[in-house]
Every structure is written in C-alpha cells, then in structure tokens.
C-alpha cells in the first residue's frame, strides 16, 4: 500500500493569497495517482485552497499510519522561520501554523518502510536540521526530505507554477527517470538541482535510506538505453 497526502494552499487571509499552490497540488496529485502507463500508484488524499492546523495534523498522522509501504507528504504554501525553527502556515487564521519539527516527529515515528516529505514553501530547508548540538540522528531510518529551498531562502513562483514544483512535475513526467523508467527521490533532486540554473533558490535533499523506492514509473527511454549500450 502506498499513501500520499498532497496539500496546496492559496487562500491565505490579509492579502497574503498565493496564485500557484492549489494548481501545483492538483498536478502533483495526478502524477502520484498513476504511473506513466496508467497503473495505480499512490492512494492520494488532496487538501486544496484552505486548511486548518488541526485538519492538516490529523491528515499527516493518518498518511503515516502503520500499514503503508510508502507514505508521502507534499505541501505547497506559505512557510516562515522564527527563533523556534521552520513552520508551514495555515489559512484559517493569520497566526496559525504547523511546526516542521512536529511534522518530522510524526514522520520519524512512523513505521512505514519508506517515508517521503516534499515541501515547496519558504525556509523549508530547515526541516530535519538538528534542534541542538547533542542531536546525532535527526532523520530516522527510511526518511527522505526534499525541499524547494534552503533554510534562509524563499520559494519562488514563476508564471503558473512554483519554480520548484514546475521542475518536480517535469521530473515525474520522466525527465528524472533512470534507464528502467524508475523515478526516485535522488533522481528528482539531481534533475531539479541541475535545472535551476540562475534561480537563486536551491533545493535541499536529506535522506537516511539504504536504497530508494521509486515514487513513479514511466516508460523507459529506449534511445538512451541504445546509446548507453553502444
């Protein structure tokens, strides 16, 4: 069993609305629901436009409940950084947020074999950073984190998509596939990092796994295989 929670929030109060996050989440959910050949992939739960802190926390806990081989959480929306660490912001109240530390605690404590968190929000690169100098294993076994930017950076929007998610979608469509058509978190990160070019934001990749489980499969690139074998 494979579960994915896909969240995209645009409808923030007090003039802080975003334009691309809901659209991004819809497109990401489509990629995770089916492999390239149409075969079922993840069971996807989508939360779009608006979400409260309690609603999101419950949804994350349910996504990472026991029983799934792979559990994945994708978020697109506002993020912030303060003296306590990073947070993602909710839409029900201007001051509502969910701490990245709380999210990581849920993920770390999950007994799912493979646990993946993908964040397209400002300052998201703080997820998984040590809380203090005595912490040695912040990310538990089986956890992979991929974020749009570093701790001190903002996540940019460009036209109809977030800069990071636009590349994520291309990666899931096959640009990050290996010769067998498998798209792994490591492959996605390598593609996005190489593709960003002159954009100031840089993706962050943190993992504690022995081997990567593919997040999606597409038809393998025969021309690349032929060139590789020559």
N, C-alpha and C positions, 0 to 999 in steps of 0.2 A: 504494500500500500504506500502511495506517495501523496502527501498533502501539501498544498501551497495556499498561503494567505497573501492576497495581493491587495494593497491599500493605496489609493490615490486621493489626496485631499486638496481641493481647490477653494472651497467656500469658507475662507477664514474671515473673521469679523474685523471691523475697524479699518477697512481699506487695505487689508493685507492679503486679499484674494490672489491666488495664483491662476495661471492660464493653462498649463500643460499637464498637471499631475494626474487628473482624472483620465484624460486621454491616454497618457502613458500607461496607467494601470490597466486600462481596458486592453491595450495592445499586448502588454506583458502577459496578462491572463490568457489571451488567445494562444500565445506561444507555448505556455506551460500546460494548457489543457490537452494538446495533441502533439505528437511527434510529427516530423515532416511528412510521413506517409499517411497521416490521419489516425494512426493508432493512439488509443488513450494513453495519456501521460500522467499528469497530476490531477487529483481531485482538488479543484480550485474554489476557494471562498473569496469573493471580492467585496471590498468595502469602498464605496466611491463617494466623493464630494464632501461628506460630513461624517464625523466620528467623535464620540466622547472618549475620555481616558479609560473609563471602566469598560466600555464596549470593546476598545482595542485590546486592553489587557486580557480580557476573557477570551477574545478571539485568538490571541497569540498562545495563550495557555492551551487552548483546545487544539491548535495546529500542531503543537509539540507534545501532545499527549502520547503515551505509550501506544504501540501498535503500528506505527508507520515506519517503513524502512528509511524513507527520506522525508524530511519536513523542511519547508522553505518559507521564509517571510520576506516579502518585498514591500518597501514603503517609498512613496514619493510625496513630499510635502515639506512644510517648513521645519527647520531644525534650529537649535540655538545652543550656545555654550555659555556656562557660567562657572563660578568657582567650585561647584559640585560636580561638574562634568558636562556631558552632552545630553540633549533631550530632543525628542520629536514633539511637535506642537499639535494640539487637538483643535477642532473647530467649534466646539460648543461654548468655549469661554476663552477670552483673550489670554488668560493666565494658565490655562490647562495644558499640561504636558505629561509625557511619559519618559522617565529617565532611561537612557541607554544602558545604564547599569542594571536596572530592573529587567529590561528585555534580555540582557545577556545572562542574568541569573536564571531566567526561565529556560533559555536555550541550553545553558550549561547543565542544568539539572534534568533535562530531557533524556530519556532512554532510547530515543530513536537512533538508528545506526548512523545516519548522515543528517547533519543539521546545517542549513544554509541561511544566512541573513544578507539581504541586498538592500542598501539604503541609498536613495537619491535625495539627499537633504543636506543643508548646510552643516558643516562641522561634524559630519557623520564619521569621519576617520578616527574620532576619539573612541568609538566602540571597540572594546577589547583592550584598551590601554590599562596598564596596572593602576590600581587605586592608590597604592603606596609602594615604597621600595621593598617591602617584605613579600610582595606577591611574586610568585615564580611561575605559576601556570594559570594565566588569566582565562585562556580559552581551553575548554575541556576537550577531551578526545572526541573526534568526529565533527567538530565545528569548523565552518568556513565562513568568513566575513568578507564581503565585497562592498566598498562604499564609493560614492561619487567623488569624494574629495578628502583632503586631509583635515585634521582637527581644526586648523586655523583658516580654512578656506570656505568660500561659499559655493553652492552648487548652482550652476547657471542654466537658464532656459534659452533655447535658440529656436525661433520660429514656432513650430507646433509641438516640440518635444523638449524635455530636459536634455542637455548636451550628453550627459552620461547615459540616459535611457535610450536615446536615439542610437547610440553605439551598441548598447545592450541588445536592442531589437535586431540590429544587423548581425550581431554575434549569434543570436538564437536562430536567425534565419539561415545560418550556415557559414558565415564568414569566419567563425571560430572553430569550425568542425575539424577533427583530425581526419586522417585518411580513411577511417572506417565510418565516418559520419557522426562520431560521438562529440557532443559539446559539453565540456567540463568547466567547472569554475575557474580552473587555472588557464584554460584556453580562452575563456571570456575575458579574464583580466589582461592577458597578454595582448589580445586584439584591441581592447579599449585603450590600454596604455600606449600602444604603438600608434593608434589612430588619432589621438587627441591633438597631436601637432602643436600649434601655437596657443591653444587654450591654456589659461593659467591653472585651472583646477587639475589635480592629478588624482587618479583613482588609488584606493588603498586596498590591499589584499592581505588577509591574515588567515592562517589555517593551521589545524592540528589534526591531520589525517595521514593515513598510510597510503591510500590510493583514492583517487577521485571517482565518485559515481557520476555518470553523465546526467545532466539536467534535461537534455533533449537530444534526440537523434534525428538526423536528416539523411537524405540520400548521399552516399559518398561521392566525392568528386573524382570521377574516373580519369579525367585528363591529368589531375595531379598525381594519381597513382601511376599512370603510364610514364609520366616524366620522372617520377621517383625511381621507377624500376629500370630505367634506361641507363 
